[in-house]
Amino acid sequence: MLPMLLMPLLLTESTPVDETQTYKTEIKKQVSGRYLVALPEGYETQPRKRWPLVLFLHGSGERGSDIEKVKIHGPLKEIAAGRKIEAVVIVPQCDDGSFWDADSLLGLINVAERKYRIDKDRETVTGLSMGGFGTWDLLAAAPNRFAAAAPICGGGNAAKVATYAHIPLWITHGDQDGAVNIAQSIVMVDALKAAGASPRFDKIVGGGHDVWTNVYNRDDFWAWLLSQKRTKR
């Protein structure tokens, strides 16, 4: 005979095994990673000022353990060339073989908000190629968090765009991109327009995969990105 302690675990004729049960619970996961940060000129001398945040997501070629790779493209390259970006610029790095994870990125932003003086109403995200996909995914995961976004040669889930159609978007893709077909961006733009949005879409005629260089070195791009403020919903 089984011990009485185990008796309640046995199925009997009266156990409702054919009735669907539901549950809801909250789970937490630990995330970690590495990133570089560039603080704006005047950050140290203006201790009461809060600054915009620019989160930059690199492409697949910059994955790995060499953090210097994230300086190859994007805002850190621009800063090294002399551009003054009046924002806290956060640039994380993915491990080899991994992809951008929205939960991990949101955790990084939470850490950055505690560590740096960031204006939570002026948080933006931009990324190229794999980072373009990561940008779209991050918007879907946190549709009310960002002031603006600029995905370059990426793509996402068009079924989710209605949740973040209120966010200003500057989308760029080359029509001769052999790595990520421009159709990936077009379907997102069309879905946004169907949801009532008016995204900026730069279709670069003759442009291949690397159209981001001519985006990140534009003064008007940075002026646009840093001028945005979150729409409260």
C-alpha positions in Angstrom: 0.0 0.0 0.0 1.3 3.5 -0.9 1.9 5.9 2.0 -1.0 8.1 2.8 1.1 11.2 1.9 1.0 10.2 -1.8 -2.6 9.3 -2.1 -3.8 12.7 -3.2 -1.5 12.5 -6.2 -3.3 9.5 -7.7 -5.9 9.8 -10.4 -9.3 8.4 -9.5 -12.5 8.0 -11.5 -13.7 11.4 -10.2 -10.6 13.3 -11.3 -11.6 15.8 -14.1 -8.7 15.0 -16.5 -10.6 16.2 -19.5 -11.3 19.7 -18.3 -8.9 22.4 -19.5 -7.4 24.4 -16.7 -5.8 27.8 -17.1 -3.1 29.6 -15.2 -1.4 33.0 -15.2 1.9 33.7 -13.4 4.8 36.0 -13.5 8.3 34.8 -14.1 11.5 36.7 -14.0 14.8 35.9 -15.8 18.2 37.2 -15.3 19.9 38.9 -18.2 23.4 40.1 -18.7 25.6 41.6 -21.4 28.2 44.2 -22.3 28.0 47.6 -23.8 29.9 50.8 -24.6 28.6 54.2 -23.6 29.3 57.6 -25.0 28.3 60.5 -22.8 27.5 63.9 -24.4 29.7 66.9 -24.1 28.6 68.8 -21.0 27.3 65.8 -19.1 29.7 66.2 -16.3 29.4 70.0 -16.0 25.5 70.0 -16.0 24.7 67.6 -13.1 21.0 68.4 -13.1 20.4 68.0 -16.8 18.7 64.8 -18.2 19.7 63.7 -21.7 18.1 61.8 -24.5 19.0 58.1 -24.9 20.1 56.6 -28.2 20.2 52.8 -28.1 22.1 51.5 -31.2 21.8 47.8 -32.3 24.6 46.6 -34.5 24.4 44.0 -37.3 25.4 40.3 -37.3 29.0 41.0 -38.3 29.7 42.8 -35.1 28.7 40.0 -32.8 31.3 38.3 -30.6 33.5 39.1 -27.6 35.5 41.9 -29.1 33.6 45.0 -28.0 35.6 47.2 -30.3 33.6 45.8 -33.2 30.6 47.9 -32.2 32.5 51.0 -33.2 32.7 49.9 -36.9 29.3 51.4 -37.9 26.8 53.7 -36.4 27.0 56.4 -33.7 30.3 55.5 -32.2 31.9 55.7 -35.6 30.4 59.1 -36.0 31.5 60.3 -32.6 35.1 59.1 -33.3 35.0 61.2 -36.5 34.1 64.3 -34.5 30.3 64.3 -34.4 28.8 65.7 -31.2 25.7 63.7 -30.3 23.8 65.4 -27.5 22.6 62.2 -25.9 23.7 59.2 -23.8 24.6 56.7 -26.5 24.4 53.0 -25.4 25.8 50.3 -27.7 25.4 46.7 -26.5 27.0 43.7 -28.2 25.5 40.3 -29.0 27.4 37.1 -28.5 28.5 35.0 -31.5 25.5 33.2 -32.9 22.9 35.1 -30.8 20.3 37.7 -31.9 18.8 40.7 -30.2 16.5 39.8 -27.3 13.9 42.4 -26.4 13.8 41.4 -22.8 17.5 41.8 -22.4 17.5 45.2 -24.2 14.8 46.5 -22.0 16.7 45.3 -19.0 19.8 47.2 -20.3 17.7 50.4 -20.7 16.4 50.0 -17.1 20.1 49.7 -15.9 21.0 52.8 -18.0 18.2 54.8 -16.5 19.5 54.1 -13.0 23.2 54.7 -13.9 22.9 57.8 -16.2 20.8 60.9 -16.2 18.4 60.0 -18.9 15.2 61.7 -19.9 12.7 58.8 -20.1 10.5 60.7 -22.5 13.3 61.0 -25.0 14.5 57.4 -25.4 15.2 56.3 -29.0 16.4 53.2 -30.8 18.1 52.6 -34.1 19.8 49.6 -35.7 21.1 48.2 -38.9 20.5 44.8 -40.6 20.2 42.4 -37.6 19.9 45.5 -35.5 17.1 46.7 -37.8 15.2 43.6 -37.0 16.0 44.1 -33.3 14.6 47.6 -33.5 11.3 46.4 -34.9 11.1 43.7 -32.3 11.9 46.1 -29.5 9.0 48.4 -30.6 6.6 45.5 -30.5 7.8 44.5 -27.1 7.5 48.0 -25.6 5.2 50.0 -27.8 4.8 52.9 -25.4 8.4 53.3 -24.3 10.2 55.0 -27.1 10.1 58.6 -28.5 11.3 57.5 -32.0 12.9 54.7 -33.9 15.0 54.3 -37.0 15.3 50.8 -38.3 17.7 50.4 -41.3 17.5 47.5 -43.8 15.6 45.2 -41.3 12.1 43.8 -41.0 9.6 42.7 -38.4 6.1 41.4 -37.6 3.7 43.5 -39.5 0.8 42.2 -37.5 2.0 44.1 -34.4 2.6 47.5 -35.9 -0.7 49.0 -34.8 0.4 48.9 -31.2 3.3 51.4 -31.9 1.9 53.2 -35.0 2.0 56.4 -32.9 5.8 56.4 -32.7 7.7 58.5 -35.2 9.7 56.2 -37.5 12.5 56.9 -40.1 12.9 53.7 -42.1 15.7 53.2 -44.7 16.4 50.4 -47.1 18.2 50.0 -50.4 16.3 48.6 -53.3 19.3 46.5 -54.4 19.9 45.0 -51.0 21.1 41.5 -51.5 21.2 40.5 -47.8 17.8 41.7 -46.6 15.3 42.3 -49.4 13.6 45.7 -49.3 10.2 43.9 -49.3 10.9 43.3 -45.6 10.7 47.1 -44.9 7.9 47.7 -47.5 5.5 45.3 -45.7 6.2 47.1 -42.4 5.6 50.6 -44.0 2.4 49.4 -45.7 1.1 48.0 -42.4 2.0 51.3 -40.5 0.1 53.3 -43.1 -2.9 51.0 -42.8 -2.8 51.6 -39.1 -3.0 55.4 -39.7 0.7 56.2 -39.3 2.9 58.4 -41.6 6.4 56.9 -41.3 9.3 58.3 -43.2 10.5 55.7 -45.7 13.7 56.3 -47.6 13.9 53.9 -50.5 17.5 54.2 -51.7 17.5 53.6 -55.4 20.5 51.5 -56.3 21.4 51.1 -52.7 22.8 47.8 -51.5 23.0 46.5 -48.0 25.2 49.2 -46.5 22.9 52.2 -46.7 23.4 53.0 -43.1 26.6 54.9 -43.6 24.8 57.6 -45.4 22.1 57.7 -42.7 24.3 58.0 -39.7 26.5 60.7 -41.2 23.5 63.0 -41.9 23.0 66.0 -39.7 19.3 66.1 -40.3 19.0 62.5 -39.2 20.5 63.2 -35.8 18.5 66.5 -35.5 15.3 64.5 -36.1 16.1 61.7 -33.8 17.1 63.9 -30.9 14.2 66.2 -31.3 11.5 63.6 -30.6 9.6 63.3 -27.4 7.5 60.3 -26.3 3.8 60.6 -26.9 2.0 59.8 -23.6 -0.8 57.2 -24.1 
